[in-house]
Amino acid sequence: MTEPQLDHLVYAVPDLAAGVAEFAERTGVRPVPGGRHPGGTANHLVRFGPFSYLEIIGPDPEASVRPRAFGLETLTEPRLAAWAVHPGDLDKAVRQAREQGYDPGDIQPLSRHTPAGELLEWRLTRRADPAAVRPVPFLIDWGTTRHPADSDLPLVSLTSFSAVHPAPDALRRDLAALGVRLDISQGPEAALRAVIDTPLGPVTLR
């Protein structure tokens, strides 16, 4: 399998407005609204480049139900919760991963409208996983939709991205089934760590 490319990192926050304000204060970069999701979440974005970005996601303040995605139902502080990669062929990647002993979950279609009214549609893998931090990425395919990072989003540089895990070898096996590589160190619990270069200097998200 051709190694999938990083698509985006998911930074989950319990309060979207507060999370965006804190990010802007730490980095000197103000994320821009991405849109609202049917599941009760909304997001703001900054990009790493033309095909990768950081998603700051939190409960949609206009929604009536607290969302469960990325642990938002009980989240009390910001957390780098998940990440996504973009394989060359999503269906093939899922099939090959299962053959290698890892099930990334079923492929489901999703969509959202941007604040400008543009409809974005994509497919991604969804796996039932109660873990607060998901060190194995989900897979995503934007199809014919313009990639969110291919727009005039504020730009920051992703300097490094890594994981901590209590069983690094087991995590490496799961990642290998997806054709993904990641720096992993051993620690008491699963965690993701990203260092980004900003106008105010390096900032670590975890």
C-alpha positions, 0 to 999 in steps of 0.5 A, a space after each residue: 500500500 502506498 503510505 497514506 498522507 496526513 489529512 488532519 489532526 483533531 484538537 477537541 475542546 469543551 467550549 469552541 469559542 474559548 478553545 479558539 480564543 486560547 489557540 489564537 492567544 498561544 499562537 498569534 493565529 486566529 482559526 477561521 470557522 469551518 462549519 457545523 456538523 449534523 452530529 452537534 459539533 462545529 469546527 474552526 481550522 488552520 492549515 499546515 499546507 495545501 492538503 493537511 490542516 488542524 481541526 479545532 472541534 467542539 460542541 456546536 453552540 447552536 445545537 441542543 444536544 451535547 455531542 459524543 464525538 471525540 469524547 466531547 460529551 464529557 471533555 473538560 479540557 482541550 485534547 489532541 484526540 485523533 488524526 486522519 490520513 488520506 489513502 490513495 484508495 479508501 476502499 482498498 485501504 480498508 480491505 488490506 488493513 483487515 487482511 493485515 489484522 486491523 479493522 478500521 471500521 466501516 466507511 460512512 459518508 458525511 458532509 457539512 456546509 461551510 459558512 459561505 454555503 459550500 457543501 463539503 462531502 467526504 467518506 471516512 472510516 468509523 470504529 466504535 472506540 470509547 478511548 479518549 485519545 485515538 492514536 490509530 488514525 481514521 481514514 478519509 477520502 474527500 472524493 471530488 470535494 475541494 480539500 478544506 486546506 485548499 483555501 485561504 486558511 491561516 497557515 502554521 507549520 507542523 514541526 513534529 507529530 508523535 504518540 505515546 502508548 503503553 504498548 508501542 509494539 501493538 500500536 505499530 502493528 495496527 499502524 503498519 496494517 494501515 501503511 502508516 508510520 508514526 514516532 511512538 514512545 512508551 508511556 502510561 497512557 495513550 497520547 498524541 503530541 504535535 509541535 507547530 511553528 507559529 508567529 509566537 514561536 513553537 507551540 505544543 498541542 497534546 
